[in-house]
Structure formats: structure tokens, C-alpha cells
Amino acid sequence: MNAFTAAARHLSFSKAGKELFVTQSAISRHIATLESYLGHALFIRGTHGLQLTRMGATYLSLIRPALHTLESATSQVMATQQSAKSLNVSAAPTFAAQWLFPRLKTFREVNPDISINFVRYSVADYKSTELDFDASIQYGYGDWHDGDAKYLTGRETRLVCSPEYLEQQPIGSLEDIKKCTLLQHIEIPLSWEYWFSTYIGDYDRARFGPGFNLFSMIIQAASSGFGVALMPHCLIEKELATGQLVDVFDRTFESPLGYYLCAPNWRSNMESYDRLSQWLSHECFHGGAADKGVGAPSAKPCAADCPYCAADAERAATAGAKAAPPIRPASGTPA
């Protein structure tokens, strides 16, 4: 097939041979064999060179899409092999800054041979093969049918505001939220509406309030006393711990949205993706999550040989040794 397409491109057996590093006679034999198999002449061989016959031109137009698909598949497989030790990740910005980066040291300690490159974030569309990332951490429902999607965290949400706002606007019941300024995520316009319909009842002003296009901006707005925010718990752990934000009801509310690790189907078997997936599962559902109190209660434990559990245990032992007070000899006992 390569002989035919090269000859059709150059309209010359000799140039096709040079391109494929074979002799002109070898190209001629390949073409003759193909013509015999098809039962049609593909070229007109004249004194001034080659010309495609009508059937040859038709055949070329019919096989081009298949050849393009084959070349694309080959390139993707080769790229997967070549980038086995690196991974281009497109991560939701606030999730990356608030949750991922503070934990990434653990992954790097266990996987020093894996290089993670963070590229521009974009909403996943796996129908396109022109992707500039190998994996993506997306916020949504997890219904990316053209890619592998694994739930990580984010369905547990909390209603938060600044201590000053809560002092000015006392909140004693869920109904009191209707009196508050609702901070809106303009990319997720139904979040407050879903919360009201699930926990109180329909509220015709659920979509009213200042709008922001990033959770990080909502965190800053809530911390500055703009109003009440409905936030994934995983994004505000530090702010709650430091008192920058307060949990209005000291409880979580279930959301249908969450953060998912996604990859196009043809890239989900990369070694680097598998390792990142295993680490994220550990952080969200086992050791890392258990330490921070943000794990899913139905999560499965890590494998017995999980390298991240071992790393956690080693760090805990080191921290314990540093924190332990020195042993002082009893009175009269030689030191």
C-alpha cells in the first residue's frame, strides 16, 4: 500500500522508490501485484511518466481516510510509548492550587522518574484527537463517554462565609440562607438552585448574586465578606482550619458534581497515567484522605503493597521520632 500511495503522490516509480528506500523495480513489482489482486490497472505508464487511471484515482480517494486513521493510531501509540515517563496534565485551576499542589510532593517522592507537566486547562472533548494533554482533572458529572473518568473528590460541599459576615448576618437555620448574598459560579449556574431544591425547596432567587468564573475567586470573595459560598470541601480545608472561612452549619451537603481524573481512551493505559491514578486514589480514598478527614466513607482500601501507604508510614514514623521528648534517666541512674 505504501508503494501505491508514494507512486500516486510522485507519479514516478523511481521517486517513490527513493522515498521508501527501495529500488524502482521493487515499486513496479508491488504495483503490478496490487493491480493483479484488484483486477484493475491503477496507472497509465507512458513515455512522459505515470498517470492514475480513473479506477486508480477512485481507489486512492477511498483508501485515504483509512490510511489517515492508521497513521493517527500509530502516532498515538508511539507517543504513548515515548512519553511513558512523562504526563501532560490539564487540571482545573483552583483544584490544582488548593488541593493538588500541596500534596504533590508525595507523588514525586515515590515516582522521581515521572515528570508531570501542567498545561493549559480546557474542558475535555475526547472526540478530538488534537489534544495537548494526556490526562485532565475535570469538574463535572463524570459523563465523559469518550474517555476514562475516575471520581476523585468534590461531591461533599459546605456553606461557608467569613466570620465577620456571619456576625453581621446571623444564620440559625437553612431557611436563613434566603436572606444572604449568594456567591455564584457562573460556569455552574444551577449549583445553588440544586441545593435549595434538595434541602429546602424551590427558591426563585437561587441564581441571584455576584458571579465569578473560578472557585478561587469565590473563596476570596467569601473571605472578604461578600456573602455565602457553596464550596467543595476539598478546596477550602486550609481556609476552614485557619478560620479565614467558617462553616455555617458544620455539615456537608451532597452535590452531583465532583472532580474526576480523565484521559482519552487511547491514553489511559500509559504507565505514567496509571501511577498518577493510583496516587490520586490513595490521597482521596485512603491514607492521604484519612489523615485530612475528606475521604469518601465507601472507599476501598489501598492495595497491601501500596507504595504511598509505605511512604505515609515512613513520614509518620519520622515525625513521631522528631516530636518525642528525650528520654531522661531516672534519678541516680547513670546517663
C-alpha positions in Angstrom: 0.0 0.0 0.0 2.9 2.4 0.8 4.3 1.7 -2.7 0.9 2.7 -4.3 0.4 5.9 -2.3 4.0 7.0 -2.8 3.8 6.4 -6.6 0.5 8.2 -6.8 1.9 11.1 -4.9 5.0 11.5 -7.1 3.6 9.9 -10.3 7.0 8.3 -10.5 8.2 4.8 -9.6 11.8 6.0 -9.2 10.9 8.9 -6.8 8.6 6.5 -4.8 11.5 4.1 -4.5 13.8 6.9 -3.2 11.1 7.8 -0.6 10.7 4.2 0.6 14.4 3.3 0.2 13.8 0.6 -2.3 14.6 0.2 -6.0 12.3 1.4 -8.8 11.8 -2.2 -9.9 10.6 -3.2 -6.4 8.0 -0.4 -6.6 6.9 -1.6 -10.0 6.6 -5.2 -8.8 4.5 -4.1 -5.8 2.2 -2.1 -8.0 1.8 -4.9 -10.5 0.9 -7.3 -7.7 -1.7 -4.9 -6.3 -3.2 -4.4 -9.8 -3.4 -8.1 -10.3 -5.1 -8.6 -6.9 -7.6 -5.8 -7.6 -8.2 -6.8 -11.2 -7.8 -3.2 -12.4 -5.0 -1.1 -13.8 -4.1 1.7 -11.4 -1.6 3.6 -13.5 -1.1 4.5 -17.2 2.6 4.0 -17.9 3.6 6.4 -20.7 6.8 7.8 -22.1 6.3 11.0 -20.1 5.7 9.3 -16.8 2.8 7.9 -14.8 -0.8 8.9 -14.6 -3.5 7.5 -12.4 -6.3 5.7 -14.2 -9.8 6.6 -13.3 -10.0 3.5 -11.1 -6.6 4.3 -9.6 -7.8 7.8 -8.6 -11.0 6.3 -7.2 -9.1 3.7 -5.2 -6.7 6.4 -3.8 -9.6 8.5 -2.6 -11.3 5.5 -0.9 -8.2 4.4 1.0 -7.0 7.8 2.1 -9.4 8.0 5.2 -8.3 4.5 6.3 -4.6 5.4 5.9 -5.1 8.6 7.8 -6.8 6.7 10.7 -3.9 4.1 10.6 -1.3 6.8 10.7 -3.1 8.6 13.6 -3.4 5.4 15.6 0.3 4.6 15.0 1.3 8.1 16.1 -0.7 7.9 19.2 0.7 4.5 20.2 4.2 5.7 19.5 3.6 8.9 21.5 2.3 6.9 24.4 5.5 4.8 24.5 7.8 7.8 24.1 6.1 9.7 26.9 5.8 6.7 29.3 7.8 8.6 31.9 6.0 12.0 31.5 2.5 13.2 31.6 0.9 16.4 30.4 -2.0 17.2 32.8 -4.7 19.8 32.3 -6.1 20.5 35.8 -8.9 22.7 37.0 -7.0 25.8 38.3 -8.5 26.1 41.8 -8.3 22.3 42.4 -4.6 22.4 41.3 -3.7 25.3 43.6 -5.8 24.4 46.7 -5.7 20.6 46.7 -3.3 19.1 44.2 0.0 21.1 44.6 0.2 20.9 48.4 0.0 17.0 48.1 2.1 16.5 45.0 5.4 16.1 47.0 4.3 12.6 48.0 3.8 11.6 44.4 7.2 13.0 43.4 9.0 11.2 46.3 7.7 7.8 45.2 7.9 8.5 41.4 11.1 10.5 40.8 11.2 9.2 37.2 7.8 10.6 36.3 7.7 14.2 35.0 4.3 15.9 35.3 3.8 18.9 33.1 0.8 21.2 33.8 -0.6 22.6 30.5 -3.5 25.0 29.9 -6.8 23.9 31.3 -9.6 23.2 29.0 -12.9 21.3 29.2 -12.4 17.8 28.0 -13.6 16.9 24.5 -12.2 13.5 23.7 -13.9 13.3 20.3 -11.0 15.3 19.1 -7.6 13.7 18.6 -5.9 17.1 18.7 -5.4 17.1 22.4 -2.4 18.8 24.1 -2.8 16.8 27.3 -2.6 13.2 28.3 -4.8 13.5 31.4 -7.2 16.0 32.8 -8.8 16.7 36.2 -12.3 18.0 35.3 -15.1 19.2 37.4 -18.5 17.9 36.4 -20.8 14.8 36.4 -18.2 12.4 35.1 -20.1 11.6 32.0 -17.2 11.8 29.5 -18.2 8.9 27.4 -15.2 9.2 25.1 -12.7 9.0 27.9 -11.8 7.2 31.0 -13.2 9.1 34.1 -12.5 8.2 37.7 -14.2 10.1 40.6 -11.7 11.7 43.0 -13.4 14.2 45.4 -15.6 17.3 45.5 -19.1 16.0 45.9 -19.0 17.0 49.6 -19.9 20.7 49.7 -20.1 23.2 52.6 -21.8 26.5 53.1 -19.1 29.0 54.2 -18.6 32.7 54.8 -16.3 35.0 56.7 -16.6 35.2 60.5 -17.4 38.9 60.0 -20.3 38.2 57.6 -21.8 35.6 59.9 -21.6 38.1 62.8 -23.5 40.7 60.7 -25.9 38.2 59.2 -26.8 35.6 61.8 -27.8 32.2 60.3 -29.7 29.8 62.5 -31.5 27.6 60.0 -31.3 26.6 56.4 -34.2 29.0 55.6 -32.0 31.9 56.8 -29.8 31.3 53.7 -32.5 33.1 51.6 -31.6 36.3 53.4 -27.9 36.0 52.4 -26.0 37.2 49.4 -25.3 34.0 47.4 -22.0 33.9 45.6 -22.5 32.4 42.2 -20.1 30.3 40.0 -21.1 31.5 36.5 -19.9 28.3 34.9 -22.1 26.2 37.3 -25.3 28.3 37.3 -27.5 25.6 38.7 -25.5 24.8 41.9 -27.5 27.0 44.3 -30.7 26.0 42.6 -29.9 22.3 43.1 -29.0 23.0 46.8 -32.3 24.8 47.5 -34.5 22.3 45.7 -32.7 19.4 47.5 -32.5 20.7 51.1 -35.2 23.4 51.4 -37.4 23.7 48.4 -37.5 25.7 45.2 -36.4 29.3 45.6 -36.9 31.7 42.7 -33.9 33.8 43.6 -31.4 31.0 43.8 -29.5 32.3 40.8 -29.2 35.9 42.1 -25.9 37.1 43.5 -22.4 38.2 42.4 -20.9 35.9 39.8 -17.4 34.6 39.5 -15.8 32.2 36.9 -13.4 30.5 39.3 -13.8 28.9 42.7 -10.6 30.6 43.8 -12.3 34.0 43.2 -15.3 32.8 45.2 -13.0 31.8 48.1 -11.5 35.3 48.1 -14.9 36.9 47.9 -16.3 34.9 50.7 -13.2 35.5 52.8 -13.7 39.3 52.2 -17.3 39.2 53.5 -19.2 39.4 50.2 -21.6 36.7 51.1 -22.2 32.9 51.5 -20.5 30.4 49.2 -21.4 26.8 48.3 -18.0 25.2 48.0 -16.5 21.7 47.5 -14.9 20.9 50.9 -11.7 19.8 49.3 -11.0 23.3 48.1 -11.3 25.1 51.5 -9.6 22.9 54.0 -6.9 25.4 54.7 -9.3 28.4 55.0 -11.5 26.5 57.4 -8.5 25.3 59.5 -7.2 28.9 59.8 -10.6 30.5 60.5 -10.5 32.6 57.3 -13.8 30.9 56.5 -16.4 29.4 58.8 -18.7 26.5 58.1 -22.2 28.0 58.6 -23.8 24.7 59.6 -20.8 22.5 60.3 -22.1 19.8 58.0 -21.6 18.7 54.4 -24.2 18.7 51.6 -24.1 16.2 48.8 -23.6 17.6 45.2 -23.9 15.7 41.9 -20.7 17.4 40.7 -17.2 16.5 41.6 -13.6 16.3 40.4 -12.7 13.4 38.0 -9.4 12.2 36.7 -10.0 11.8 32.9 -8.0 10.6 30.0 -8.8 9.8 26.4 -9.4 6.1 26.0 -6.3 5.7 23.9 -4.1 7.2 26.5 -5.5 5.7 29.7 -3.1 2.8 29.5 0.0 4.9 29.8 2.3 3.9 32.7 2.6 7.5 33.9 -1.2 7.8 33.9 -1.6 4.6 35.9 0.8 5.8 38.5 -0.9 9.2 38.9 -4.3 7.5 39.1 -3.1 5.1 41.8 -1.7 8.0 43.8 -4.8 10.2 43.5 -6.9 7.2 44.6 -4.7 6.8 47.6 -4.9 10.5 48.5 -8.7 10.7 48.0 -9.8 7.4 49.5 -7.2 6.1 51.8 -4.1 7.3 53.6 -4.0 10.9 52.3 -7.7 11.4 52.8 -7.9 9.6 56.1 -5.3 12.0 57.6 -7.3 15.0 56.4 -10.8 13.8 57.1 -12.0 14.2 53.5 -12.2 10.7 52.2 -15.3 9.0 50.9 -16.8 6.6 53.5 -17.4 3.9 50.9 -13.9 4.0 49.5 -11.9 0.8 49.1 -8.6 0.4 50.9 -5.4 0.7 49.0 -3.6 -2.5 47.9 -1.4 -4.2 50.5 1.7 -3.2 48.6 0.7 0.4 48.0 3.9 2.5 47.9 2.1 5.6 49.1 0.9 3.9 52.3 4.5 2.9 52.9 5.7 6.5 52.3 3.0 7.8 54.7 4.0 5.3 57.4 7.7 6.3 57.0 6.9 10.0 57.3 4.7 9.4 60.3 7.5 7.4 62.0 10.0 10.2 61.2 7.7 12.9 62.5 7.0 10.9 65.7 10.7 10.4 66.3 11.3 14.1 66.0 8.4 15.0 68.3 9.2 12.5 71.0 10.8 14.1 74.1 14.2 12.9 75.0 14.4 10.1 77.5 15.8 11.3 80.8 17.5 8.9 83.1 15.8 8.3 86.5 17.4 10.0 89.5 20.6 8.2 90.5 20.7 6.2 87.2 23.9 6.6 85.2 23.3 8.5 81.9 
